[in-house]
Amino acid sequence: MKSNLIFVVALAIACSATPARLSSADEAGPTKIELAKGKISLEAPKEWKQGKPKSRIVQYEFSAPVDANEGDEKARITIMQAGGSIDANIERWYGQFVQPDGGSTKDKAKSEKFEVAGQTIYWVDIPGTFKDSAGAGPFSGRPPVMRKEYRMLGAIVVTKDLGQHFIKMTGHEDVVEKLAEGFKKSLKELKVK
């Protein structure tokens, strides 16, 4: 009898417990992204599916769209805090692309700067062939994978006292095109505590 009571109590506790963090696919609402120790937040677009970051320096990582089938093209979204000058970081992003016609990536890219909730956001839209070095870092001895017809949308959120935060989406140009509006909307709805 006593062992049955212990089993029932253990079962009741297990059934009532909720996981500490559900994936965005399991949550009823959107995934909240918190930056600067929770002082800045934005909601991930519903098309983004949260996953485990592939790098220790990445705070959040998503893939999109969530309804993609196995083997379908998906965009990768990474979010991290980093330093360095705005210009140097954007130039580094340009350097991750080459143009099929041999032209300048910077000339093909679009950029803008806007303010949201007192924060400055630098936005870039870069098309071309992406030199994907994921897993092929500078010391690996492996060349990057050249991904044709790719596009990167990058945002640098610059705060006065809370650092710089980088949000970058990279994927096939057709996939990124479908996700671009939702990405920009989430930035424009950024909140500061």
N, C-alpha and C positions, 0 to 999 in steps of 0.2 A: 504494500500500500504506500509506504513512504517513498519507494523508488518511482512509483507511478506519479505521485504528487510532484516530485522533483522534475520528472520528465515534462509534465504539464506546465509547470512554471517556466522551465527552460524554453519550451516551445512557444509559450505566450510572449516571452521576452524577445525571442528571435523573430517572431512575426510582427511585433510592434516596432522593432528597431528599423530605422531608415538609414541608408548609406550616407556617409558624411558629405559626399559630392557625387551627384548624378551627372551622367553625360548629358549634353544638350539634347540628344535624341530622346532621352528618357524624361526630361523635365517638361512640365506643362508650359512654362514660359520661356522667354529668351535667356541666353547665357549672358550673365553680367561679367564684363571684363573690368578688373580693378587694377589701376596703375598708381604709382606713387604712394604705396602703402595704403591704398583705398581712398585717397583724396581725389582721384580722378577716376571716373567710370564711364563706360559706354556699353551699349548692348550689342552683342554679336548679331549680325543679320541672321534670320531664321534659316538661310541657306547654308550656314557654316556649321560643321560638325566638329566638336572639340575632340582632340586626341592627345596622346602623350607627346610632349616635345622631343624631337630627335636630337636636340643639342641642349647642353646644360645652361647655355646662355639665353635660351629662349624661355620666356615666361609662360606664354600661351602658344599653342599651335592648333590650327583648324585645317580641315579640308572642305572643299565645296565643289559642287552642290551635294547636299545630303542624300538626294535621291539617285545619285549616280550608281550604276550597276558595277559589279566587279569588272575591272578592265577598262571602264570608261575613263575618259580624261577628267581629271579633277584639278582644281587650283589648290595651291598650298598657301596658307596664311600663317605668318609668324609675327609674334609681338614680343618686344624686348626693350629694355632700357639700355642706352649706350651713350657714349660721349663723342667728342670730336666735333669739328665744325660742320655746319649744315652743308656748305658747299663741298667739302671733302667727302662727306657721306653720299651726297647725290652724285658726285663724279664717280665714286666707287660703284654705285648702281649702274651708271651709264657704261662703265667698263665691263659689266657682266653681260653686255649685249654686243653683237656685231650686226651690221646691216647687210642684207643680201646684195645690195648694189655697191657695197664698199664705202658708203657714205658715213657721215658722222651720226652717231647715235644721239648725241645731244641735240643736233638739228632736227631729228625726227621726233624727239620726245616733246611732251607738253608739260608745262609746270604752272603752278599757281600758288598763291599764299593767301590764307584767309584766317580770320579770328573767330574763335568759338569760346564762349564763357571765359574770356580774358586770356585764353591760350592761343599761341600762334601755331598754325598748321601749314607745313610745306607739303605740297601734293605734287607727285610726278606720275606721269603715264608714259611708259617706255615700251615701244614695240621692237621686234626684230628676232634674231636668233639668240636664244639664251644659252650662256655658257654655264650649264648646271654643274657645279662643283660639289654638290652634296655627296659626302663620302669620299671625295677626291680633293682633299685639302692641299695646301701648298707643299706639304712634306710627304704626301702619299705616293708620289711618283706616277700617279694616274692622271691622264688628261681629263678635262671636263667633258660631259656629254653635251653635244650641240643640239639644242631643241629648237627647230625651225617653227616660225609663225607663233612665237610666244609673246607674252605681254606681262609687264610688271606694273602694278599700281603700288606706289609707296607713299606713306605719310610719315612725317616727322612732327610729333606733337612737342612743341617747345614750351616749357613752363618757366615761370620766373624763379621759383625756388624748389621745384620738384623734379628737376632733370629733364632729359629728352627721352621720348618714347617713340620707338619705330614700329610701324605696322606695315607689313609688306605682303602683297598677294602676287603670286607668280603662277602662270599656267598658260595653256593654249589660248590664243587670242579669242577664239569663239566662246570658250568657257568664261574667261575674264570679262568679256563684253557683257554677258548676262548677269554678272555679279557686281559690276562697277557701280551701279546706282545705289544698291543696298549698302555697299562699303562706304561710299561718300556720305550717305544719309546717316549712318551710325556715327561718323566723325562729327557731322554738323549737329548731332544731338548729344554730344559729349557733356558730361556734368562735372562740376567741381564742388567739393564740400568746403 
